Amino acid sequence: MSKKVLLAAPRGYCAGVDRAVITVEKALDLYGAPVYVRKQIVHNKHVVSTLEARGAVFVDETDEVPEGAFVVFSAHGVSPQVHDDAAKRNLRTIDATCPLVTKVHHEAKRFASEDIEILLIGHEGHEEVEGTAGEAVGKVQLVDGLDHIKDIKVKDENKVAWLSQTTLSVDETLATVAALRERFPNIIDPPSDDICYATQNRQVAIKQIAPLSDLVLVVGSTNSSNSVRLVEVAKEYGTPAAYLIDFAAEVKDEWLVGVETIGVTSGASVPEILVEDLLAWLAARGYGEVETVNAKEESLLFALPPELRKDLKAAGQESVTHKK
């Protein structure tokens, strides 16, 4: 049996995640521990535990942060209410919201200012959805799957628009938009596609690999929306089996029985070291041949948050991000 691995490219860290993680690292270097972080900075167990070991303290809400302390807002974004709550406690805030999420926030504010109701495609309870909805209180209805569409009621069918969570399945979102357009023929599109470039690119790569693989392994955490979607896309595009794992040690030997070709990818919040660990684990079991499947080149970088850049400059430190 000829055993090999098809390795997806691109995979792993996107520019927004890279920026958020480096923001916490630089804040710890500059201000010293503890630096508080509201919610998980990104949805990955390894990243969170590594930052905790360096002195980051993750909290659910700003009222858990001591008055006057530094707090970083996660890549998923927060609502204006969270900013207000932080200001009341004199917290020194660093906003690591991904610029692509910020773009959706601006769209929500603009639609709301024009008295346009917003149908927000996304998953209930996800931090990004809560942040976006908070930008247009009373103007947003969540569309969590096709089943919700029949129950939607709007004041004026000519004044309704859609937005989406950035980490969804591209195919699923297009299907939802099509169903919304059937129900509301004059629904307004956002000025640009909200699905983030990294989410799209990782799905394009796994679509190429899935039909050629007997098994697909996606490195990522269960609360990472884009990682969960990669497993679903892999199954939809033809692999007989696909699993989400945080670490190589979670792979079960029985998954490999009769398997010749294994597809490997990772979600946008996953550091490359976890993929390298998985490849080493697979190589030890005979899957040493690795073929990289390049779907798209990525070169986007985001500047660090301005409040942190200012302090880094004053301290004579660099303030650039880099892909890991």
ABEGO torsion letter per residue (X at the ends): XBBBBBBBOBBEBBAAAAAAAAAAAAAAAAAEOBBBBBEBABBBAAAAAAAAAAGBBBBABAAABBBGBBBBBBAAEBBAAAAAAAAAAGBBBBBABBAAAAAAAAAAAAAAAAGBBBBBBEBBGBAAAAAAAAABBGABBBBBEAAAAAABBBABAABBBBBBBAABBAAAAAAAAAAAAAABAABBBBABBABBAAAAAAAAAAAAAAAABABBBBBEBAABAAAAAAAAAAAAAGBABBBBBABAAABBAAAABGBABBBBBBBAABBAAAAAAAAAAAAAAGBABBBBBBABBBABBBBBBAAAAAAAAAAGBBABBBBX
